[in-house]
């Protein structure tokens, strides 16, 4: 899946490389577990000399624009959400990744935070609801922080207008399976409708 060429042209004042080269480099970097130097060597093998710092500039410039474009094209998510959080290492430091999917496994939203508490959970839910509206049901684990965040969001609402909260460790085992497979080195295993999400998560705090 290559980024839209017109999107690339709008992202840079002057292009020193053809737009299809930029598109290919950015898509490979996001889709696969490649370092910038890996990508630099791959392009050199194909007769294209581009420095890893230039590749990094392309990725940093393109990722926010691609994210906005994907959101516009993304199909509507379901109103029954499954939410959980886990820890990942970003630039040598442990961060917390909040993520939710609907019952079809489609990604709703994600958020990287420095802390794992009610304030972080509240930030995540407000961000997700700003883009997708309020869910009918939210399934979470036994986390008191997540419960507290949803209690704040439901405060003052009628029973019909509030999101129903379900707590079930079993329904959120999808997150543990994804983390175990990814950590074992089997490569990206996120939803097919959002390629390279693991890379996007890490870039979000770059």
Secondary structure as GFF3:
##gff-version 3
##sequence-region A 1 206
A	DSSP	alpha_helix	5	11	.	.	.	ID=ss1
A	DSSP	alpha_helix	19	31	.	.	.	ID=ss2
A	DSSP	alpha_helix	36	45	.	.	.	ID=ss3
A	DSSP	alpha_helix	52	73	.	.	.	ID=ss4
A	DSSP	beta_strand	80	90	.	.	.	ID=ss5
A	DSSP	beta_strand	93	102	.	.	.	ID=ss6
A	DSSP	beta_strand	107	113	.	.	.	ID=ss7
A	DSSP	alpha_helix	118	132	.	.	.	ID=ss8
A	DSSP	beta_strand	137	140	.	.	.	ID=ss9
A	DSSP	alpha_helix	144	154	.	.	.	ID=ss10
A	DSSP	beta_strand	164	167	.	.	.	ID=ss11
A	DSSP	three_ten_helix	170	172	.	.	.	ID=ss12
A	DSSP	alpha_helix	173	183	.	.	.	ID=ss13
A	DSSP	alpha_helix	197	203	.	.	.	ID=ss14
###
